[in-house]
Amino acid sequence: QVQLVESGGGVAQAGGSLRLSCAASGRTFSTSAMGWFRQVPGKESEFVASVNYNGANTYYADKVKGRFTISRDNARNTVALQMNSLKPEDTGVYHCTRRSSGLASTRAVDFDSWGQGTQVTVSS
């Protein structure tokens, strides 16, 4: 029903930048909150950032606040995550997620659609 396709992952040096993009299918993008979560082996998914349906409200994990920026373009059905000042601890598989509600959330269980993910590796 809903497809989310991430792109932009890769390898960066500590202190560098990457920009992730998520292309969403479906007719309800403009009414849905969107989020980014990341996973590392042996750990639960970790909240990174989320944005409400119209981009007016955003949430960030403390670990990324001031370094990452989430944005959306409802005309193109896309969500982006600009990642600056990268740290090795940012390494992981980043998943684009969609919530049926328009309200932003920090909880993985609130998001009902997940993309396949894109690998981000930050070297020291």
C-alpha positions in Angstrom: 0.0 0.0 0.0 2.8 2.4 1.0 6.3 2.3 -0.4 9.2 4.2 1.1 12.5 4.2 -0.7 15.6 5.7 1.0 18.7 6.9 -0.8 21.8 8.9 -0.1 23.6 6.6 2.4 27.3 6.0 2.1 30.6 6.4 3.9 31.6 9.7 5.4 34.5 10.8 7.6 33.9 12.1 11.1 32.9 15.7 10.9 31.5 15.3 7.4 28.0 15.4 6.0 25.5 13.2 4.2 21.9 14.0 3.0 19.4 11.1 3.0 16.2 11.3 0.9 13.0 9.2 1.1 10.6 8.9 -1.8 7.1 7.9 -0.7 4.2 6.5 -2.8 0.6 6.7 -1.9 -2.1 9.4 -1.8 -1.9 10.3 1.9 1.6 11.6 2.2 0.6 15.2 2.9 -1.5 14.1 5.9 1.1 11.7 7.4 3.8 12.4 9.9 7.2 11.1 8.8 10.2 9.9 10.7 13.7 8.6 10.6 15.0 5.7 12.8 18.4 4.0 12.8 19.4 0.5 13.7 22.8 -1.1 14.7 23.3 -4.8 15.1 22.1 -6.1 18.5 20.1 -3.0 19.4 16.6 -1.8 19.1 15.6 0.9 16.5 16.6 4.3 17.7 14.6 7.4 17.1 16.4 10.1 15.1 13.9 12.7 13.9 10.3 13.2 12.9 8.2 15.9 11.3 4.5 16.4 11.3 2.2 16.4 8.3 2.9 20.0 7.2 6.4 20.5 8.4 5.5 22.9 11.1 6.6 20.7 14.0 9.8 18.6 14.4 11.3 16.4 17.0 15.0 15.4 17.3 16.8 12.9 19.4 19.2 14.6 21.9 22.1 12.8 20.2 21.5 14.5 16.9 20.0 17.9 17.9 21.9 20.7 16.3 23.5 18.4 13.8 20.6 16.9 11.8 17.7 18.5 10.1 14.5 16.8 8.9 12.5 18.4 6.2 9.7 17.5 3.8 8.3 18.5 0.4 4.7 17.5 0.1 4.5 18.5 -3.5 7.1 15.9 -4.3 6.2 13.3 -1.7 9.8 13.4 -0.3 11.4 13.6 3.2 15.0 14.5 3.7 17.5 14.2 6.6 20.5 16.5 6.4 23.3 15.1 8.6 26.2 17.4 9.5 29.1 17.0 11.9 28.8 13.3 11.6 30.2 11.1 14.4 31.2 7.4 14.3 28.2 6.7 16.7 25.9 7.8 13.8 26.8 4.6 11.9 23.8 2.4 11.2 21.0 1.6 8.8 18.6 4.5 8.5 15.0 3.8 7.9 12.4 6.2 6.6 9.0 5.7 8.3 5.4 6.9 7.9 2.7 7.4 10.5 -1.0 7.3 9.6 -1.5 10.2 12.0 -0.3 13.6 11.0 1.3 14.3 14.5 5.0 13.8 14.8 6.1 11.1 17.3 9.3 9.7 18.8 8.0 6.2 19.2 8.8 3.4 16.7 5.5 1.7 17.4 3.6 4.8 16.1 5.0 4.4 12.6 3.2 1.8 10.5 5.4 1.8 7.3 9.1 1.3 7.1 11.5 1.6 4.2 14.2 -1.0 3.5 16.9 1.3 4.9 20.1 2.9 3.7 23.5 2.2 5.3 25.4 5.1 6.8 29.0 4.5 7.9 31.0 7.2 9.6 34.8 6.5 10.0 37.0 8.2 12.5 
